[in-house]
C-alpha cells in the first residue's frame, strides 16, 4: 500500500474547514489531487504557545486503493441468546462496553441498571434542577450511560496502556459519534449527543440477544462459599450467571456498604474534593488564546492547572479537574440532604461560561480510618455534602462565593450570574471546608492567578462542593485475573472499584473484565 505521511501547521479557519484542509495536506505532500485516493487524518491539536493560535494536523495520504473502512467490518455482534450468562451491574461506559465485548466473545450479558433509560432519566434531571427533588436511583450519576451521559462526554485518557483506545473511539463512531473524535487530540462528544449514542449501544446489545434492564438496583449478592453466583435486585428477582462484573460507578455508596456488611474485602483509597470555579468563557479565551475574540473557528479554550501546597507539614496537590469550556455546572447529588456539583459541556461548547473542578488531594492519613475503616473517605464525602446543603438552605441551591473574596477572607460580595440552574446561596466558603482544605484552596487559586493572569478575580466565583472526583473506596482484585482477591467470579470494574477515571478508561476496563471472564469460562479468547 503506497502512502505518504504529512504534518502541516495551519490557521484555525483552514484546519477546521474540510475542503481547505485536504487541499493543504495534498499541497504540503507535493502531490496532485488526482493521485490521492484517500486521506486518513491521524491527529489534530491546538498550539496556542505563540502570538497566533495554530493547529497541527497529521495525516496519511494514500496513493492507490484506499484502506478498507475498519468501522464497517471490525466489530460484529453474533447471536448470544443461548450463550452462557454474565451479570453486569451498572450501565455506564464500563458496563456497556463490557457487554459488547462479552457478545463478541460469545457470552450473553445481562446488564442491570438501577436507574432509567436516557429518555425517562431526563424528567428526573429536570426535577433536580427546577424542583430540587433528588431521586436516589435516577439522577446525574445513576441511569443509562452512567455519570458521563449527562455530564460532559470527554473521551481522552492517560491510561492508554490499559486497552485499545482507538477501538473504544471507533465503537463510539460506529454508534453515531462524529469521526472527529478519531483524530482530535482532546476528543469530546458533548452531553447533548451522548444520549442517542448510548441508546444505540444498548440497541446493539439487545439485537444480539443481550439484555439491558432498568430500575434494577442490586440489594444483595448470592455467594456460595468463596464464589459469586449472582445478585438480587430490589424487586426480589435473582440473576444467576457465570460471573458478575461490578461496574456501579463512584457514587454507588449502597454497594460499598453492602460489600462491607457481607465481609467482602474493600479498602479506603485516596481521592480529591473541592469546588467548581466559574468564569466567563471569553475571559479564559483571552488568557489562553491571547486575543479578545477567538472568532468562529477556534473552539472554546480550556486549561489544566496544578500546584503543591504545604499545611501542617503535609504536602498535598491541588489541581483542576474535568474542565468544561463553554459549559454548565449541574447538581449531582444522589440523595436528598446533600449538595454536589459537577460540570458538563454540550458538543458545540457554546455556553458563555467556563467551569472546572478545583480539588485538593485527600490521602489516607487525612481520613478517620480508625473510626470508619475502609468507608472513611466515603464518610468524609457525606459530611461535606450534607454541610454544603445545610449552609445553602437545605435545597439544591449551592453555596458560593466570589473567588478573590474567598482568598482574602472577605464576605458580602454579591454573586455573579451562573450556569447552575438550581441557584446559589452566598456563604463564607472558608467555613464550609476544614482549615487545611480551605488553606490549600486559597493557596492554589493564588498560584493559578500567577500562572494565568486575570484568572484570580471577583469576575469569577467558586461553587461547592465538587466531591465525586473518584471513588473513595477500592474493591481489590487480582492483577492478572481481575477477580476479587477474596470472592471468585466477582470482577470489580472501572471507577466504582477504583480502577478507572473517565469514560474511555472505564470502557477499556470493562472490556478487559469481559475478556478475562471469556478466557475462564470458554477457555478461549
PyMOL commands that set and color helices and strands:
alter all, ss='L'
color gray80, all
select helices_A, chain A and resi 12-15+18-28+33-35+70-72+93-104+118-131+146-148+160-162+165-174+179-182+191-207+253-261+281-289+364-366+369-392+403-407+429-432+435-451+494-497+503-521
alter helices_A, ss='H'
color red, helices_A
select strands_A, chain A and resi 3-10+38-47+54-62+85-89+108-112+211-213+218-224+227-233+238-240+243-246+267-268+271-280+306-311+314-324+327-331+341-345+353-362+398-402+424-426+461-466+473-474+490-492
alter strands_A, ss='S'
color yellow, strands_A
deselect
rebuild
show_as cartoon
